[in-house]
Amino acid sequence: MPPEKPSHPFIECGENGPYLVRNVETFTNSRGDAIRSRSTMALCRCGASKNKPFCDGSHDRVGFNSDKREGRVEDRLDVYPGDGITIRDNRGVCAHAGFCTDGCPAVWRTKVEPWIDPRGAEAERIQQTIEQCPSGALSYEIDGEVRSDQDRPPAIRVSKDGPYHVQGGIELQGEARGDGVSLEHYTLCRCGGSKNKPFCDGTHWYIDFKDDESRTRGDTAKAEETELTWHRVAALDALPEGRVRTVMAGRHPVALTHVAGEYGALCNRCPHQGGPLGEGTLENGVLRCPWHGWDFDPLTGYAKDAHADRVETYHVDVRDDGVYVGIAEPVKHVRTVSDVMAETMVNWGVDTVFGIVGHSNLGLAEALRLQETEGSSVSSASGTKELPPSRRRATPS
């Protein structure tokens, strides 16, 4: 049995890839509408996904780089003592949301040095303004007690044309935090342009980043479901915990996994050399290809090794009568030379093909699989069926 996964909410920042969010239940857009979430989600951070806020693999296409860049504002804690309250500020993680300058301009002043006047408003007003800061750059001190965090449940909000607003102490794994910044809340870049990745630095303003919020509304999930064809692929008790098997969702071979109480559905073809992932193994919560040992996250499809590619994932819905996989309606298949070859072999009475599937013959292997699915006897990795008499023809002279 694989070890139990952590149940607390946390975020992993994939190198040159998406944010992998785990165990976060509250996920909303800027209007507070719920976005359907899973215990594991891959969120776009390159700004190029056509399925925002979710990742669609566009980071590979645009050559996204997750490194911090020269010219960023370095972490530095500045302290401004006032009457009854001391303001603490770290410009290094500021997202320039403007809650301070707009909400209390007598304290947070633009085009003035020093830009913070801790005596410009009453302490209570300053405290309320600081508590609206989404980035965690601002904190305050009263009677020697530093206050930078708040008591809120874990949640992520997708801001309009801006960053992800994270609250509730969601752990950000593998990222150093600046001096004096809040660990309870922070803002993560999603435009791809921040110099201080993964944190937002306000670059979305300057590059005019836009996100069509119609894709993040609460009813998006329902709209997406109507565009999918759902296939019952397994009974609820058919796949034990910690196992993987190959199932068919219509014409699509799928590697169905069951890990830590969740089902995942991946394309059954490893991006390396087409290895059948459904015949692989689950080890320590990772799906391993049986051919060359490439490892993938069974829920998101992302590689665990830097040299590997992402595997396509499918929607999964666990219902009372079984596990369903949702497949988008495919584009009409265009016949290829491989299809003609497979059809000719069927017409000639060929019922078995021997060989090793690899780069050079993946097209033919798929053509054979389609012929088998349609009722012929041409064998593939899943076995051989008897050729119906109606399909047998004499070899042309």
Secondary structure, 3 states (H helix, E strand, C coil): CCCCCCCCCEEEECCCCCEEEECCCCEEECCCCECCCCCEEEECCCCCCCCCCECCCHHHHHCCCCCCCCCCCCCCEEEEECCCCEEEEEHHHCCCCCHHHHHCCCCECCCCCCCECCCCCCHHHHHHHHCCCCCCCEEEEECCEEECCCCCCCEEEECCCCCEEEECCCEEECCCCCCCCCCCCEEECCCCCCCCCCECCCHHHHCCCCCCHHHCCCCHHHHHHHCEEEEEEECCCCCCCCEEEEEEECCEEEEEEEECCEEEEEECECCCCCCEHHHCEEECCEEECCCCCCEECCCCCCECCCCCCCCCECEEEEECCEEEEEEECCCCCCCCHHHHHHHHHHHCCCCCCCCCCCHHHHHHHHHHHHHHHCCCCCCECCECCCCCHHHCCCCCC
